[in-house]
Amino acid sequence: MARPTKAPQTKKSAASTRKAGRPAATPVKAPAKRPKAPAAAKPTRTVASPAAPKLNKDELRTRVEALERANATLRVKNRDANRAAKTAAARIAELEDQVAQLEKRLASAQRKSAPPAASPRKRRRREVDPGDAVPEGVAVQAPKPLDAEAETALENLTENLGASLPE
């Protein structure tokens, strides 16, 4: 259902139509006026420059074709540059592998040629004569002189062996 519209009132009496319980209307303060900024500070929109000549369809077509050719040549150059970058990256990886292999060979050759390092236990050990552990009376200090029987056995041995050896 549509409501009937009321005619607008032309009278305005703020003081007489005040609601009860509300304070009297205070006069509205006028907003303080700001000084206007100079016209140069305002941003202005630039419209197409009036000096630019309007081009006909043929001239526009030739410009578009020239730009398309330039775009095509740039794409070809970009492809070539990408291809060269990929081959360079592959070559770099290959050379890095070779360097790693050569470093391994060098390290293994240095390990083989260097004398083995003494273990810490051997360094701490003091030098010990093997005869130090044997008591004085038990160890043989000097050989005993041969008796008569031993001398004859030695002579026989040298005679028999000397005779059997070819000269």
FENTABEL-V187558 format. One record per residue. OMEGA is omega in degrees with one decimal (999 if undefined). D_LAST is the distance of its C-alpha to the last C-alpha in whole Angstrom. Layout:
BEGIN
OMEGA_D_LAST, OMEGA_D_LAST
END
This chain:
BEGIN
-179.0_152, 177.7_153, 176.4_154, -178.9_157, 179.2_156, 177.2_158, -178.7_160, 179.5_158, -179.8_160, 180.0_161, 174.1_162, 177.7_159, -175.2_161, -175.0_158, -174.5_160, -176.3_162, -178.2_160, 179.0_158, -178.7_157, 177.8_158, 179.0_155, 178.8_153, -179.4_154, -177.1_156, 177.1_154, -179.3_152, -178.1_152, 179.2_149, 177.8_147, 179.6_146, -180.0_143, -179.0_142, 177.9_141, 176.0_138, -177.7_138, 178.2_137, 178.3_133, -175.1_133, -178.0_133, -177.8_130, -179.3_128, 176.4_129, 179.3_126, 177.7_128, 178.7_126, 177.9_126, 179.9_127, -175.1_126, -177.1_126, -177.7_129, -178.4_127, -179.1_125, 175.8_126, -177.8_126, 177.7_124, -174.3_125, -177.9_123, 179.0_121, 177.6_120, 178.8_119, -179.7_117, 177.7_115, 179.0_114, 179.4_113, 178.9_111, 178.4_109, 177.8_108, 177.5_107, 179.1_105, 178.5_104, 179.8_103, 179.9_101, 177.7_99, 177.4_98, 179.2_97, 179.0_95, 178.8_93, 177.5_93, 179.8_91, -179.7_89, 177.9_88, 179.1_87, 179.5_85, 179.2_83, 179.3_83, 179.2_82, 177.7_79, 179.0_78, 178.6_78, 179.1_76, 178.3_73, 179.2_73, 179.0_72, 179.3_69, 176.8_68, 176.7_69, 179.0_66, 178.9_64, 179.3_64, 179.1_64, 179.8_60, 176.9_59, 177.3_60, 179.5_58, -179.5_55, 179.6_55, 179.9_55, 178.3_52, 178.4_50, 178.0_51, -178.3_50, -176.0_47, -179.0_46, 177.5_48, -178.7_46, -179.5_47, 179.5_50, 179.9_49, -179.1_51, 179.8_54, -178.5_53, -179.8_50, -176.3_52, -176.2_54, 173.9_51, -178.1_50, -176.6_46, 176.1_45, -177.2_43, 179.9_41, -178.4_41, -175.8_45, -176.6_46, 178.4_44, -172.3_47, -175.8_46, -174.3_45, -173.8_43, 178.6_40, -177.7_37, 179.7_38, -178.2_35, 178.3_32, 176.0_33, -177.1_31, 175.3_29, -174.6_31, -180.0_30, -179.7_29, -179.7_27, 179.2_25, 177.9_24, 179.8_23, 178.9_21, 178.6_19, -179.0_19, -179.1_17, 178.4_14, -177.6_14, 179.0_14, 179.3_12, -178.2_9, -177.7_9, -179.3_9, 178.5_6, -178.2_4, 999_0
END
